[in-house]
Amino acid sequence: MVISAFFQRLRRFLLSEYFTDALRITLSVVLPVCVLYSLGFAQAAITVGLGALNIGLTESAGTAADKKIGMLISIPLSFLVSLVVASSWPHPVLLAVVFSVIVFTCSMFTVYGLRFSMLGISLIGLAIFSWGLKPANGLIFSLYILAGSIWYYLISYLYIKIWPLRSLKHAIGECLTATAEFLHAKAPFYDTDVPLDISYKKLLALHVRINDKQELVRNLLLRDSHAMRADNSQGQELIKITSCAIDLYDQITAIHYDYEFVRENFKVNGVLELVHKVIKVQAQELHAVSDALHTNKRLGANDRYLKDIQLLLDRLQYIIERESSTNVAMLIKLKHNIEQIDEYIKAIKTGLFNHDAQLQYAHFVSVQDLSFTQFKNNLNLKSPIFRFALRLTVACMFGFGLSYIFKLGNYSYWVLLTILVIMRPSFNITQKRNKQRLIGSVAGIVGGFGVLLLIPLVPVQLGLAILLLVGFLAFLRTNYMVAVIFITSMVVICLNIYTGQNSNIVIERVYDTILGCVIAFLGAYLFPVWESKRLGFYVKEVLESNIAYLEKLYDEVTGSPADVTAYKLSRKRVYTSLASLSGAFAGMQSEPRRSVEKERSVYRFQVLNFRLSSMITSLFSAFRLKPGMVHHASEMTQISETISTLKHSLQKMNQHLVTAGQGDNSQPSSSFSKGASEGSGDFLLLQLATEIKECSRQLV
């Protein structure tokens, strides 16, 4: 079983876009290097390869339009940056001015989103290499960089033209995989041996991941004019699968109850074990669906899965028929949710499902503002991106100054490269990367020297170096420490070959890496952006989104149903705000001067709002299942009072943000809502809102 699971994961990795992109980038770099080197143009080979690799490292999932925009912007900027730095490196003072302007300006590209942030980092990296390689002729060096950049983009653009939906399919597959993991994480809620506290932490972490995956799918799909064309059958099918995948996650979150009540009332009749088994079976089938999408296969009916699910549902029905009347309603609802998830899984597999044509897709993609105004508006200390740009500029210039003052050697630019790859806008990510860089570098050096000792043949060493480059690129977006191990081992091997087995160069790289890590570690405390001080903003966003979601529910109950687009937009906003709060919470846990009491309050606030949004989703499903049902005045009253309670919490939070008042140190309750006597969880909205109100008071 373990061996089978390992080979399944290995197969999934080899077929993933991470690995295929790594192969493509490696071939795009190695091929011109080999050709030019064989023709006797050694300098051109290295520089053209550098130009291709530098652009390749910025590669991220995108549409053909994204590739075209990237090509039109990054190619001339790469030429300009390399020309300016390569021409000014003999003059240290001039180079310092040029270098500081490049680092600051390119760091500010982050205001335009992730793609441009990666471009900015690559341009700074190119500037560092242009200084470190010290070319004799700046213009020729820059023309070689230009040639490498153009070559890489031609290959990249050709690839996306041949396989236009490759990135989109991979993103949908990743989204389904994350959804399967989220579903699997619901199983421990029905295991009395697993504390609810631990289960909720894992669930919240997975919610952040799913939100990121869904956002990527939306951006790739809805901005791709080719996929969205009505006559593109494959694109239309992917639209339906995406819509179904997001609705599936919606259904999974709707399976939410007072789990303490559930555990207490169903611990002896076999329901807990039964539901635990159902969740694992469905999660496994969803993983199979994701794998099929990665491999461009359409899964047929899985007889074993169908048999297992039907057997489990029959057993649940048997228990329902013999259960007391007080618990029957909850069990019937639970059975319905299981059946709904099963229907979604079958629909994704077969492609036979209803598709809401009334959905206005344009509203689900944020418009990217590429104007200079966006850049200018962030030129102040209130902007986290501006603070990051200052921080990175000061750290790089400090390392630059040290290299000249103490004459750290010909390869001292490695100090700046280390600073560049470690420092990020988030304090948490910077410190995490610092540790990963140190551990990965040490492991990579040991691995590199191990290869040199065991394999003395240079051609074999070069072959291994190419494989290590593939590994570095394949893991760069998924596991940074593993990527560092691969790239460090590759550098050790290549430097040993390049310098004629001069191990001093490798030792120098070790010192440079350690120095860069120290500077990055200290630099993280310069112009910091503490997530704990921005917490009020994220809390406010969560409250506002849940209020808006509840207002859509109230419209549904009172007979004025919101259109599908408005409903799904409000749902998306809830998921996004909760993910942002979870990310901020993870960041504040690594910050100095931590407040354990505050962390407990924030965590409890997350759980309560996650439960609230899940309950709203569940009620939406119930009301839409029976559109003609008459709703009691008590239901409308409770929803209305819940909205009022949350608005009161929001008002207090707004006052806190305006006055910047300090919070009290009162201890939050260590337990979650007990659910009172309404164990079914159908109308505990007001109770949850009351607890959120109390928790908000503790936060301010």
C-alpha positions as CSV (number, residue, x, y, z in Angstrom):
1,M,0.0,0.0,0.0
2,V,2.8,2.5,0.9
3,I,4.8,1.6,-2.2
4,S,1.7,2.0,-4.4
5,A,0.9,5.4,-2.9
6,F,4.5,6.5,-3.4
7,F,4.5,5.5,-7.1
8,Q,1.1,7.2,-7.5
9,R,2.5,10.5,-6.1
10,L,5.6,10.1,-8.2
11,R,3.5,9.6,-11.3
12,R,1.3,12.6,-10.4
13,F,4.5,14.7,-10.0
14,L,6.0,13.7,-13.3
15,L,2.8,14.5,-15.1
16,S,2.4,17.8,-13.3
17,E,3.0,21.2,-14.9
18,Y,5.8,21.8,-12.4
19,F,7.9,19.0,-13.8
20,T,7.0,19.6,-17.5
21,D,7.7,23.3,-17.1
22,A,11.1,22.5,-15.4
23,L,12.0,20.3,-18.4
24,R,11.0,22.9,-20.9
25,I,12.9,25.7,-19.1
26,T,16.0,23.5,-18.7
27,L,16.0,22.6,-22.4
28,S,15.5,26.3,-23.3
29,V,18.6,27.1,-21.3
30,V,20.8,24.1,-22.1
31,L,20.2,23.9,-25.8
32,P,21.6,27.3,-26.9
33,V,24.5,26.9,-24.4
34,C,25.5,23.6,-25.9
35,V,25.2,24.8,-29.5
36,L,27.1,28.1,-28.9
37,Y,29.8,26.3,-26.8
38,S,30.3,23.7,-29.5
39,L,30.8,26.4,-32.1
40,G,33.5,28.0,-29.9
41,F,31.5,30.9,-28.5
42,A,32.0,30.2,-24.8
43,Q,31.2,33.7,-23.5
44,A,28.1,34.0,-25.7
45,A,26.9,30.5,-24.5
46,I,27.1,31.5,-20.8
47,T,25.4,34.9,-21.3
48,V,22.6,33.7,-23.6
49,G,21.9,30.9,-21.2
50,L,21.8,33.4,-18.3
51,G,19.3,35.5,-20.3
52,A,17.1,32.5,-20.9
53,L,17.3,31.2,-17.4
54,N,16.6,34.6,-15.8
55,I,13.4,35.0,-17.7
56,G,12.5,31.3,-17.1
57,L,12.7,31.8,-13.4
58,T,9.8,34.3,-13.6
59,E,7.6,31.7,-15.4
60,S,4.2,31.4,-13.9
61,A,0.8,30.1,-15.1
62,G,-0.8,32.5,-17.5
63,T,-2.8,33.0,-20.7
64,A,-1.4,33.7,-24.1
65,A,-2.1,37.4,-23.5
66,D,-0.1,37.2,-20.3
67,K,2.9,35.8,-22.1
68,K,2.6,38.4,-24.8
69,I,2.5,41.3,-22.3
70,G,5.4,39.7,-20.3
71,M,7.4,39.5,-23.5
72,L,6.8,43.1,-24.5
73,I,7.7,44.4,-21.0
74,S,10.5,42.0,-19.7
75,I,12.6,41.7,-22.9
76,P,13.4,45.5,-23.3
77,L,13.7,45.9,-19.5
78,S,16.2,43.0,-19.3
79,F,18.3,44.5,-22.1
80,L,18.2,48.0,-20.4
81,V,19.1,46.7,-16.9
82,S,21.9,44.5,-18.1
83,L,23.3,47.3,-20.3
84,V,23.2,50.0,-17.6
85,V,24.8,47.7,-14.9
86,A,27.4,46.1,-17.3
87,S,28.5,49.6,-18.5
88,S,28.8,51.1,-15.0
89,W,30.4,48.3,-13.0
90,P,34.0,49.7,-13.4
91,H,32.9,52.8,-11.5
92,P,31.8,51.7,-7.9
93,V,30.1,55.0,-6.9
94,L,28.1,55.2,-10.2
95,L,27.3,51.5,-9.9
96,A,26.0,52.0,-6.3
97,V,23.6,54.7,-7.5
98,V,22.4,52.7,-10.5
99,F,22.1,49.5,-8.4
100,S,20.0,51.2,-5.7
101,V,17.6,52.7,-8.2
102,I,17.1,49.4,-9.9
103,V,16.6,47.4,-6.7
104,F,14.0,50.0,-5.3
105,T,12.2,50.4,-8.6
106,C,11.9,46.8,-9.5
107,S,10.9,45.9,-5.9
108,M,8.0,48.3,-6.3
109,F,6.7,46.2,-9.3
110,T,5.0,44.2,-6.6
111,V,2.1,46.7,-6.7
112,Y,1.1,45.2,-10.0
113,G,0.6,41.7,-8.7
114,L,2.5,38.4,-8.4
115,R,3.6,38.2,-12.1
116,F,5.2,41.6,-12.0
117,S,6.7,41.0,-8.6
118,M,8.5,38.0,-10.1
119,L,9.6,40.1,-13.0
120,G,11.0,42.7,-10.7
121,I,13.0,40.1,-8.7
122,S,14.4,38.6,-11.9
123,L,15.5,42.0,-13.1
124,I,17.3,42.6,-9.8
125,G,18.9,39.2,-10.1
126,L,20.0,40.1,-13.6
127,A,21.5,43.3,-12.3
128,I,23.5,41.3,-9.7
129,F,24.8,38.8,-12.3
130,S,25.7,41.7,-14.7
131,W,27.8,43.2,-11.9
132,G,29.2,39.9,-10.7
133,L,30.3,38.6,-14.2
134,K,32.0,42.0,-14.9
135,P,31.7,41.9,-18.7
136,A,34.4,43.6,-20.8
137,N,31.9,45.0,-23.3
138,G,28.6,46.0,-21.7
139,L,26.8,46.4,-25.1
140,I,27.7,42.9,-26.4
141,F,26.9,41.4,-23.0
142,S,23.4,43.0,-23.1
143,L,22.8,41.9,-26.6
144,Y,23.5,38.3,-25.6
145,I,21.1,38.7,-22.7
146,L,18.5,40.1,-25.1
147,A,19.0,37.1,-27.5
148,G,18.6,34.7,-24.6
149,S,15.4,36.4,-23.5
150,I,13.9,36.4,-27.0
151,W,14.8,32.8,-27.5
152,Y,13.1,31.8,-24.2
153,Y,9.9,33.7,-24.9
154,L,9.7,32.2,-28.4
155,I,9.8,28.7,-26.9
156,S,7.4,29.7,-24.2
157,Y,4.9,31.3,-26.6
158,L,5.1,28.4,-29.0
159,Y,4.4,26.0,-26.1
160,I,1.2,27.8,-25.0
161,K,0.0,28.0,-28.6
162,I,0.4,24.2,-29.1
163,W,-1.1,23.4,-25.7
164,P,-3.2,26.5,-24.9
165,L,-5.2,24.9,-22.1
166,R,-2.3,23.0,-20.4
167,S,-1.9,25.5,-17.5
168,L,-5.7,25.7,-17.0
169,K,-6.1,22.0,-16.8
170,H,-3.3,21.7,-14.3
171,A,-4.7,24.5,-12.2
172,I,-8.2,22.8,-12.1
173,G,-6.5,19.5,-11.2
174,E,-4.6,21.2,-8.4
175,C,-7.9,22.8,-7.2
176,L,-9.6,19.4,-7.1
177,T,-6.6,17.9,-5.2
178,A,-6.8,20.6,-2.6
179,T,-10.6,20.1,-2.4
180,A,-10.1,16.4,-1.8
181,E,-7.6,17.1,1.0
182,F,-10.1,19.5,2.5
183,L,-12.8,16.9,2.4
184,H,-10.4,14.4,3.9
185,A,-9.7,16.8,6.7
186,K,-13.4,16.8,7.7
187,A,-13.1,13.1,8.7
188,P,-11.3,13.7,12.0
189,F,-14.4,15.8,13.2
190,Y,-16.1,12.4,13.5
191,D,-13.3,10.8,15.4
192,T,-13.6,11.4,19.1
193,D,-9.9,10.7,19.6
194,V,-8.9,13.8,17.6
195,P,-9.4,17.2,19.5
196,L,-11.6,19.6,17.6
197,D,-9.0,22.3,18.1
198,I,-6.5,20.4,15.9
199,S,-9.1,19.6,13.3
200,Y,-10.1,23.2,12.9
201,K,-6.5,24.4,12.5
202,K,-5.9,22.0,9.7
203,L,-9.2,22.9,8.1
204,L,-8.4,26.7,8.2
205,A,-5.0,26.1,6.7
206,L,-6.4,24.1,3.8
207,H,-9.1,26.8,3.2
208,V,-6.3,29.3,2.5
209,R,-4.8,26.9,0.0
210,I,-8.1,26.2,-1.8
211,N,-8.9,29.9,-2.0
212,D,-5.5,30.5,-3.7
213,K,-6.1,27.6,-6.1
214,Q,-9.7,28.8,-7.0
215,E,-8.4,32.3,-7.6
216,L,-5.7,31.0,-10.0
217,V,-8.3,29.0,-11.9
218,R,-10.6,32.0,-12.2
219,N,-7.8,34.2,-13.5
220,L,-6.6,31.6,-16.0
221,L,-10.1,30.6,-17.3
222,L,-12.1,33.8,-17.3
223,R,-9.3,35.9,-18.8
224,D,-8.6,33.4,-21.5
225,S,-10.6,34.6,-24.6
226,H,-9.7,31.3,-26.4
227,A,-11.2,29.1,-23.6
228,M,-14.2,31.3,-23.1
229,R,-15.3,31.2,-26.7
230,A,-18.7,29.6,-27.2
231,D,-17.5,27.5,-30.1
232,N,-14.6,26.0,-28.0
233,S,-16.1,22.8,-26.7
234,Q,-13.1,21.9,-24.6
235,G,-13.0,25.4,-23.0
236,Q,-16.7,25.2,-22.3
237,E,-16.3,21.8,-20.7
238,L,-13.5,23.3,-18.4
239,I,-15.8,26.2,-17.5
240,K,-18.4,23.6,-16.4
241,I,-15.9,21.6,-14.4
242,T,-14.6,24.7,-12.7
243,S,-18.0,25.9,-11.7
244,C,-18.8,22.4,-10.5
245,A,-15.5,22.1,-8.5
246,I,-16.2,25.5,-6.7
247,D,-19.8,24.4,-6.0
248,L,-18.5,21.1,-4.7
249,Y,-16.3,23.0,-2.2
250,D,-19.4,25.0,-1.3
251,Q,-21.2,21.8,-0.6
252,I,-18.4,20.4,1.5
253,T,-18.3,23.5,3.7
254,A,-22.0,23.2,4.1
255,I,-21.5,19.9,6.0
256,H,-21.1,21.7,9.3
257,Y,-22.6,20.9,12.6
258,D,-22.1,21.4,16.3
259,Y,-19.5,18.6,16.4
260,E,-19.4,18.4,20.1
261,F,-23.1,17.7,20.0
262,V,-22.6,15.2,17.1
263,R,-19.8,13.3,19.0
264,E,-21.8,13.1,22.2
265,N,-25.1,11.9,20.6
266,F,-23.8,9.5,17.9
267,K,-20.8,7.9,19.6
268,V,-22.5,4.6,20.3
269,N,-24.8,4.0,17.2
270,G,-22.0,3.7,14.6
271,V,-22.8,7.0,12.8
272,L,-19.4,8.6,13.5
273,E,-17.4,5.6,12.1
274,L,-19.8,5.4,9.1
275,V,-19.4,9.1,8.2
276,H,-15.7,8.9,8.7
277,K,-15.5,6.1,6.2
278,V,-17.8,7.9,3.7
279,I,-15.6,11.0,3.7
280,K,-12.4,9.0,3.1
281,V,-14.0,7.0,0.2
282,Q,-15.2,10.2,-1.4
283,A,-11.9,12.0,-0.9
284,Q,-10.1,9.1,-2.5
285,E,-12.4,9.2,-5.5
286,L,-11.9,12.9,-5.9
287,H,-8.2,12.4,-5.9
288,A,-8.7,9.9,-8.8
289,V,-10.7,12.5,-10.7
290,S,-7.9,15.1,-10.2
291,D,-5.3,12.6,-11.4
292,A,-7.4,11.9,-14.5
293,L,-7.6,15.6,-15.4
294,H,-3.8,15.9,-15.1
295,T,-3.4,13.0,-17.5
296,N,-6.1,14.1,-20.0
297,K,-8.3,11.1,-19.3
298,R,-12.0,10.8,-18.7
299,L,-12.8,8.5,-15.8
300,G,-15.5,6.0,-16.4
301,A,-17.7,4.6,-13.7
302,N,-15.8,3.2,-10.7
303,D,-17.8,0.2,-9.8
304,R,-15.9,-0.3,-6.5
305,Y,-16.6,3.3,-5.5
306,L,-20.3,3.1,-6.4
307,K,-20.7,-0.1,-4.5
308,D,-18.9,1.2,-1.4
309,I,-20.9,4.5,-1.3
310,Q,-24.2,2.8,-1.8
311,L,-23.5,0.3,0.9
312,L,-22.5,3.0,3.3
313,L,-25.6,5.1,2.5
314,D,-27.8,2.0,3.0
315,R,-26.2,1.5,6.4
316,L,-26.9,5.1,7.3
317,Q,-30.5,4.8,6.2
318,Y,-30.8,1.7,8.4
319,I,-29.6,3.8,11.4
320,I,-32.0,6.7,10.5
321,E,-35.0,4.4,10.5
322,R,-34.2,3.3,14.0
323,E,-33.0,6.6,15.5
324,S,-35.0,8.7,17.9
325,S,-37.1,11.5,16.3
326,T,-34.8,14.2,17.9
327,N,-31.8,13.1,15.8
328,V,-33.5,12.0,12.6
329,A,-33.6,15.5,11.0
330,M,-29.8,15.9,11.4
331,L,-29.1,12.4,10.0
332,I,-31.4,13.0,7.0
333,K,-29.6,16.2,6.3
334,L,-26.2,14.5,6.7
335,K,-27.3,11.8,4.2
336,H,-28.5,14.4,1.8
337,N,-25.1,16.2,1.9
338,I,-23.3,13.0,1.3
339,E,-25.5,12.3,-1.7
340,Q,-25.0,15.8,-3.0
341,I,-21.2,15.5,-2.9
342,D,-21.5,12.2,-4.6
343,E,-23.5,13.8,-7.4
344,Y,-20.9,16.6,-7.9
345,I,-18.1,14.0,-8.1
346,K,-20.0,12.0,-10.7
347,A,-20.8,15.2,-12.6
348,I,-17.1,16.2,-12.8
349,K,-16.3,12.7,-14.0
350,T,-18.9,12.5,-16.7
351,G,-19.4,16.1,-17.7
352,L,-23.2,15.6,-17.4
353,F,-24.3,18.4,-15.2
354,N,-26.4,21.6,-15.4
355,H,-24.5,24.8,-16.1
356,D,-25.9,28.1,-15.0
357,A,-25.7,30.3,-18.2
358,Q,-26.9,33.4,-16.2
359,L,-23.6,33.7,-14.4
360,Q,-21.7,36.9,-15.3
361,Y,-18.1,35.7,-15.3
362,A,-16.5,39.1,-15.7
363,H,-17.4,40.1,-12.1
364,F,-15.2,37.2,-10.7
365,V,-11.9,38.5,-12.1
366,S,-10.3,41.6,-10.6
367,V,-9.1,44.1,-13.2
368,Q,-5.4,44.7,-13.0
369,D,-4.4,48.4,-12.9
370,L,-1.1,48.8,-14.6
371,S,-1.1,52.6,-14.6
372,F,1.7,54.7,-13.0
373,T,-0.9,56.1,-10.6
374,Q,-0.9,52.7,-8.9
375,F,2.9,52.9,-8.5
376,K,2.7,56.5,-7.3
377,N,0.0,55.8,-4.7
378,N,2.2,53.3,-2.9
379,L,5.2,55.7,-2.5
380,N,4.6,56.2,1.2
381,L,5.5,54.5,4.4
382,K,1.9,53.3,4.9
383,S,2.3,51.0,2.0
384,P,3.7,47.5,2.9
385,I,5.2,47.3,-0.6
386,F,7.1,50.6,-0.2
387,R,8.5,49.4,3.1
388,F,9.6,46.1,1.4
389,A,11.3,48.1,-1.4
390,L,13.2,50.2,1.2
391,R,14.1,47.2,3.2
392,L,15.4,45.2,0.2
393,T,17.3,48.2,-1.1
394,V,19.1,48.9,2.2
395,A,19.9,45.2,2.7
396,C,21.3,44.9,-0.8
397,M,23.3,48.1,-0.7
398,F,24.7,47.0,2.7
399,G,25.9,43.7,1.2
400,F,27.2,45.6,-1.8
401,G,29.2,47.9,0.4
402,L,30.7,45.1,2.4
403,S,31.9,43.4,-0.8
404,Y,34.0,46.4,-1.7
405,I,35.2,47.3,1.8
406,F,36.3,43.9,2.8
407,K,37.1,42.6,-0.8
408,L,35.0,39.5,-0.4
409,G,36.3,38.0,-3.6
410,N,35.3,37.6,-7.3
411,Y,32.1,35.8,-6.4
412,S,30.8,38.2,-3.7
413,Y,27.7,38.9,-5.7
414,W,26.4,35.6,-4.2
415,V,25.8,37.6,-1.0
416,L,23.3,39.8,-2.8
417,L,21.7,36.9,-4.6
418,T,21.1,35.2,-1.2
419,I,19.5,38.4,0.2
420,L,17.3,38.7,-2.9
421,V,15.9,35.2,-2.8
422,I,15.3,35.3,0.9
423,M,13.8,38.7,1.6
424,R,10.0,38.9,1.0
425,P,7.4,41.5,2.0
426,S,6.2,39.3,4.8
427,F,8.4,39.0,7.9
428,N,7.1,35.4,8.4
429,I,8.1,34.3,4.9
430,T,11.5,36.0,5.1
431,Q,12.4,34.2,8.3
432,K,11.1,30.9,7.1
433,R,13.0,31.2,3.8
434,N,16.2,32.1,5.8
435,K,16.0,28.8,7.7
436,Q,15.2,26.8,4.5
437,R,18.1,28.5,2.7
438,L,20.6,27.6,5.4
439,I,19.5,24.0,5.8
440,G,19.2,23.6,2.0
441,S,22.6,25.1,1.3
442,V,24.4,22.8,3.8
443,A,22.6,19.7,2.5
444,G,23.3,20.8,-1.1
445,I,27.0,21.3,-0.4
446,V,27.3,17.9,1.2
447,G,25.4,16.3,-1.8
448,G,27.5,18.2,-4.3
449,F,30.8,17.2,-2.8
450,G,29.5,13.6,-2.5
451,V,28.8,13.5,-6.3
452,L,32.4,14.9,-6.9
453,L,33.9,12.2,-4.7
454,L,31.9,9.3,-6.0
455,I,31.7,10.3,-9.7
456,P,35.0,11.7,-11.1
457,L,33.9,11.6,-14.8
458,V,33.2,15.2,-16.0
459,P,30.6,14.3,-18.6
460,V,28.6,12.4,-16.0
461,Q,28.9,15.3,-13.6
462,L,27.5,17.7,-16.2
463,G,24.6,15.3,-16.9
464,L,23.8,15.2,-13.2
465,A,24.1,19.0,-13.0
466,I,21.4,19.3,-15.7
467,L,19.1,16.9,-13.8
468,L,19.7,18.9,-10.6
469,L,18.6,22.1,-12.6
470,V,15.4,20.3,-13.6
471,G,14.8,19.4,-9.9
472,F,15.5,22.9,-8.8
473,L,12.9,24.3,-11.3
474,A,10.4,21.6,-10.5
475,F,10.4,22.3,-6.8
476,L,10.9,26.0,-6.8
477,R,7.1,26.7,-6.6
478,T,6.3,23.9,-4.2
479,N,9.2,23.2,-1.8
480,Y,11.8,25.9,-1.5
481,M,14.2,24.0,0.7
482,V,14.3,21.0,-1.7
483,A,14.9,23.5,-4.6
484,V,17.8,25.0,-2.7
485,I,19.4,21.6,-2.1
486,F,19.2,20.9,-5.9
487,I,20.5,24.3,-7.0
488,T,23.4,24.3,-4.4
489,S,24.5,20.9,-5.5
490,M,24.4,21.9,-9.1
491,V,26.5,25.1,-8.4
492,V,29.1,23.0,-6.4
493,I,29.5,20.6,-9.4
494,C,29.5,23.4,-12.0
495,L,32.0,25.5,-10.1
496,N,34.3,22.6,-9.6
497,I,34.3,21.9,-13.3
498,Y,34.6,25.6,-14.3
499,T,37.5,26.4,-11.9
500,G,39.4,23.2,-12.5
501,Q,38.6,21.5,-9.2
502,N,39.3,24.6,-7.1
503,S,37.4,23.9,-3.8
504,N,38.2,27.3,-2.4
505,I,35.6,28.9,-4.7
506,V,32.9,26.6,-3.2
507,I,34.0,27.4,0.3
508,E,33.8,31.1,-0.6
509,R,30.2,30.5,-1.8
510,V,29.4,29.0,1.6
511,Y,30.7,32.1,3.4
512,D,28.8,34.4,1.0
513,T,25.5,32.4,1.7
514,I,25.9,32.6,5.4
515,L,26.6,36.4,5.3
516,G,23.6,36.9,3.0
517,C,21.4,35.0,5.4
518,V,22.6,37.1,8.3
519,I,21.9,40.3,6.5
520,A,18.5,39.1,5.4
521,F,17.6,38.1,8.9
522,L,18.6,41.5,10.4
523,G,17.1,43.3,7.4
524,A,13.7,41.8,8.2
525,Y,13.5,44.1,11.2
526,L,14.0,47.2,9.1
527,F,10.7,49.0,8.2
528,P,8.8,45.9,9.3
529,V,5.1,45.4,8.5
530,W,3.7,43.5,11.5
531,E,0.6,41.5,10.7
532,S,-0.5,41.8,14.3
533,K,-0.9,45.6,13.8
534,R,-2.9,45.1,10.6
535,L,-5.2,42.6,12.2
536,G,-8.1,44.9,12.6
537,F,-8.4,45.4,8.9
538,Y,-8.7,41.7,8.3
539,V,-11.2,41.2,11.1
540,K,-13.2,44.1,9.6
541,E,-13.2,42.4,6.2
542,V,-14.4,39.1,7.6
543,L,-17.3,40.8,9.5
544,E,-18.3,42.8,6.4
545,S,-18.3,39.8,4.1
546,N,-20.3,37.6,6.5
547,I,-22.9,40.4,6.9
548,A,-23.2,40.8,3.1
549,Y,-23.6,37.0,2.8
550,L,-26.3,37.0,5.5
551,E,-28.1,39.8,3.8
552,K,-28.3,37.7,0.6
553,L,-29.7,34.8,2.8
554,Y,-32.3,37.2,4.2
555,D,-33.4,38.2,0.7
556,E,-33.7,34.5,-0.1
557,V,-35.9,33.8,2.9
558,T,-38.1,36.8,2.4
559,G,-38.9,35.9,-1.2
560,S,-36.5,38.2,-3.0
561,P,-33.8,35.8,-4.1
562,A,-30.5,37.3,-5.2
563,D,-29.3,36.4,-8.7
564,V,-26.7,33.7,-9.0
565,T,-23.9,36.1,-9.7
566,A,-24.6,38.3,-6.6
567,Y,-24.9,35.2,-4.4
568,K,-21.6,33.6,-5.7
569,L,-19.8,36.9,-5.4
570,S,-20.8,37.3,-1.8
571,R,-19.7,33.7,-1.1
572,K,-16.3,34.3,-2.9
573,R,-15.8,37.4,-0.8
574,V,-16.4,35.4,2.5
575,Y,-13.9,32.8,1.4
576,T,-11.3,35.4,0.4
577,S,-11.6,37.4,3.6
578,L,-11.3,34.3,5.8
579,A,-8.2,33.2,3.8
580,S,-6.6,36.6,4.2
581,L,-7.2,36.5,8.0
582,S,-5.8,33.0,8.2
583,G,-2.7,34.2,6.3
584,A,-2.3,37.2,8.6
585,F,-2.7,34.9,11.7
586,A,0.0,32.6,10.4
587,G,2.3,35.6,9.9
588,M,1.7,37.1,13.4
589,Q,2.6,33.8,15.0
590,S,6.3,34.2,13.9
591,E,6.6,37.8,15.0
592,P,8.6,38.9,18.0
593,R,6.7,40.1,21.1
594,R,3.9,37.7,20.5
595,S,0.7,37.9,22.5
596,V,-0.6,34.4,23.3
597,E,-3.9,35.8,24.5
598,K,-4.4,37.8,21.4
599,E,-3.5,34.7,19.2
600,R,-6.2,32.7,21.0
601,S,-8.8,35.4,20.4
602,V,-7.9,35.6,16.7
603,Y,-7.9,31.8,16.3
604,R,-11.3,31.6,18.0
605,F,-12.6,34.5,15.8
606,Q,-11.5,32.5,12.7
607,V,-13.3,29.4,13.8
608,L,-16.5,31.1,14.8
609,N,-16.7,33.0,11.5
610,F,-15.8,29.9,9.5
611,R,-18.6,28.0,11.3
612,L,-21.0,31.0,10.6
613,S,-20.2,31.1,6.9
614,S,-20.6,27.3,6.6
615,M,-23.9,27.5,8.3
616,I,-25.1,30.3,5.9
617,T,-24.0,28.1,3.0
618,S,-25.9,25.2,4.4
619,L,-29.1,27.3,4.8
620,F,-28.7,28.6,1.3
621,S,-28.6,25.0,0.0
622,A,-31.7,24.1,2.1
623,F,-33.7,27.1,1.0
624,R,-32.8,26.7,-2.7
625,L,-33.6,23.0,-2.5
626,K,-37.2,23.9,-1.7
627,P,-37.8,27.2,-3.4
628,G,-41.5,27.2,-2.7
629,M,-41.3,26.6,1.0
630,V,-42.9,29.0,3.5
631,H,-40.4,30.4,6.0
632,H,-41.4,31.1,9.5
633,A,-41.2,34.5,11.0
634,S,-38.8,33.2,13.6
635,E,-36.3,32.2,10.9
636,M,-36.4,35.7,9.4
637,T,-36.2,37.3,12.8
638,Q,-33.2,35.3,13.8
639,I,-31.3,36.1,10.6
640,S,-32.2,39.8,11.0
641,E,-31.0,39.8,14.6
642,T,-27.8,38.0,13.6
643,I,-27.1,40.7,11.0
644,S,-27.7,43.4,13.6
645,T,-25.4,41.7,16.1
646,L,-22.6,41.5,13.6
647,K,-23.1,45.1,12.5
648,H,-22.7,46.1,16.1
649,S,-19.3,44.2,16.2
650,L,-18.3,45.9,13.0
651,Q,-19.1,49.3,14.3
652,K,-17.0,48.7,17.4
653,M,-14.1,47.4,15.2
654,N,-14.4,50.5,13.0
655,Q,-14.2,52.8,16.0
656,H,-11.1,50.8,17.2
657,L,-9.4,51.3,13.8
658,V,-10.1,55.0,13.8
659,T,-8.9,55.7,17.3
660,A,-6.1,53.0,17.3
661,G,-7.1,52.0,20.8
662,Q,-5.3,49.2,22.7
663,G,-7.1,46.0,23.5
664,D,-7.7,44.5,26.9
665,N,-5.9,41.4,28.1
666,S,-9.0,39.4,29.0
667,Q,-8.8,35.7,28.3
668,P,-11.0,34.3,25.6
669,S,-13.1,31.3,26.3
670,S,-11.3,28.0,25.6
671,S,-14.3,26.2,24.3
672,F,-16.4,26.5,21.2
673,S,-20.1,26.9,21.0
674,K,-21.9,24.0,22.6
675,G,-24.9,24.4,20.3
676,A,-27.4,24.6,23.1
677,S,-30.3,22.3,22.6
678,E,-30.5,22.8,18.8
679,G,-27.9,20.1,17.9
680,S,-29.0,20.0,14.3
681,G,-27.3,23.4,13.8
682,D,-30.1,24.7,11.5
683,F,-30.6,27.9,13.4
684,L,-27.7,28.7,15.7
685,L,-26.8,31.8,13.7
686,L,-27.7,34.2,16.5
687,Q,-25.7,32.3,19.1
688,L,-22.6,32.2,16.8
689,A,-23.0,36.0,16.1
690,T,-23.2,36.6,19.9
691,E,-20.0,34.7,20.4
692,I,-18.3,36.6,17.5
693,K,-19.4,39.9,19.1
694,E,-17.7,38.9,22.4
695,C,-14.6,37.7,20.6
696,S,-14.4,41.0,18.7
697,R,-14.7,42.9,21.9
698,Q,-11.7,41.0,23.2
699,L,-9.7,41.8,20.1
700,V,-10.2,45.5,20.4
